[in-house]
Amino acid sequence: MHAVSGGEVAGILVAVFWAILVSFLAVALVRLAQTLRATTKLVADVTDQAVPLLADASSAVRSAQTQIDRVDAIATDVQEVTSNASALSTTVASTFGGPLVKVAAFGYGVRRALGARRDDVPAPAKESRRTVIVGRTVPGTRRGKRDLRGKRD
């Protein structure tokens, strides 16, 4: 038999530890390769699902932008119509407002005069005072007409 020296034992121990280390590294590399394959597959699946979703989102954004443009055009048209209606109202009020007020005042004067002539009473020179009560107008006393009523009976 051959005697084993201390150097040879140390060499065998180093070789065994080296083999164990290489085995652990090989197992770690195999697991890393499996993880990379799974990650690659996951990224491919996400890409396959994300591309249609991004296309749909892009389409929705384009559609929303189109609708916003339409609403903006409608709002501009409404603003223009409002401006035109305001101008028309001002024109009508300035054209017909003054003459209509004059005609109404004339008609009121004619009715007053005819009403006073029918009653054979001269038209009162001054209108009686009126009392205002929250949203209602209460006529003042009509002493002249009450006196006439009393004389007629």
Solvent accessible surface area in square Angstrom, and as a share of the most:
residue,aa,sasa,rsa
1,M,237,1.06
2,H,147,0.66
3,A,83,0.64
4,V,92,0.53
5,S,59,0.38
6,G,59,0.56
7,G,57,0.55
8,E,81,0.36
9,V,70,0.40
10,A,51,0.40
11,G,40,0.38
12,I,108,0.55
13,L,92,0.46
14,V,101,0.58
15,A,58,0.45
16,V,73,0.42
17,F,130,0.54
18,W,159,0.56
19,A,56,0.44
20,I,82,0.41
21,L,84,0.42
22,V,70,0.40
23,S,61,0.40
24,F,137,0.57
25,L,98,0.49
26,A,48,0.37
27,V,78,0.45
28,A,57,0.44
29,L,115,0.57
30,V,86,0.50
31,R,162,0.59
32,L,96,0.48
33,A,37,0.28
34,Q,99,0.44
35,T,79,0.46
36,L,105,0.52
37,R,158,0.58
38,A,62,0.48
39,T,64,0.37
40,T,93,0.54
41,K,138,0.58
42,L,112,0.56
43,V,89,0.51
44,A,49,0.38
45,D,63,0.32
46,V,83,0.48
47,T,66,0.39
48,D,99,0.51
49,Q,126,0.56
50,A,32,0.25
51,V,89,0.51
52,P,71,0.45
53,L,119,0.59
54,L,122,0.61
55,A,59,0.46
56,D,93,0.48
57,A,52,0.40
58,S,45,0.29
59,S,59,0.38
60,A,61,0.47
61,V,103,0.59
62,R,154,0.56
63,S,59,0.38
64,A,51,0.40
65,Q,96,0.43
66,T,61,0.35
67,Q,87,0.39
68,I,105,0.53
69,D,78,0.41
70,R,140,0.51
71,V,95,0.55
72,D,89,0.46
73,A,55,0.43
74,I,109,0.55
75,A,54,0.42
76,T,75,0.44
77,D,81,0.42
78,V,88,0.50
79,Q,130,0.58
80,E,103,0.46
81,V,98,0.57
82,T,83,0.48
83,S,67,0.43
84,N,86,0.44
85,A,57,0.44
86,S,65,0.42
87,A,59,0.46
88,L,115,0.57
89,S,68,0.44
90,T,91,0.53
91,T,76,0.44
92,V,69,0.40
93,A,63,0.49
94,S,86,0.55
95,T,73,0.43
96,F,115,0.48
97,G,25,0.25
98,G,37,0.36
99,P,73,0.46
100,L,116,0.58
101,V,104,0.60
102,K,148,0.63
103,V,101,0.58
104,A,65,0.51
105,A,63,0.48
106,F,149,0.62
107,G,30,0.29
108,Y,106,0.40
109,G,35,0.34
110,V,57,0.33
111,R,159,0.58
112,R,93,0.34
113,A,58,0.45
114,L,82,0.41
115,G,28,0.27
116,A,19,0.15
117,R,182,0.67
118,R,190,0.69
119,D,70,0.36
120,D,127,0.66
121,V,52,0.30
122,P,117,0.74
123,A,55,0.42
124,P,84,0.53
125,A,116,0.90
126,K,170,0.72
127,E,90,0.41
128,S,57,0.37
129,R,215,0.78
130,R,136,0.50
131,T,81,0.47
132,V,113,0.65
133,I,95,0.48
134,V,149,0.85
135,G,82,0.79
136,R,168,0.61
137,T,76,0.44
138,V,52,0.30
139,P,66,0.41
140,G,21,0.20
141,T,79,0.46
142,R,121,0.44
143,R,175,0.64
144,G,50,0.48
145,K,108,0.46
146,R,147,0.54
147,D,86,0.45
148,L,55,0.28
149,R,144,0.53
150,G,55,0.53
151,K,161,0.68
152,R,165,0.60
153,D,159,0.82
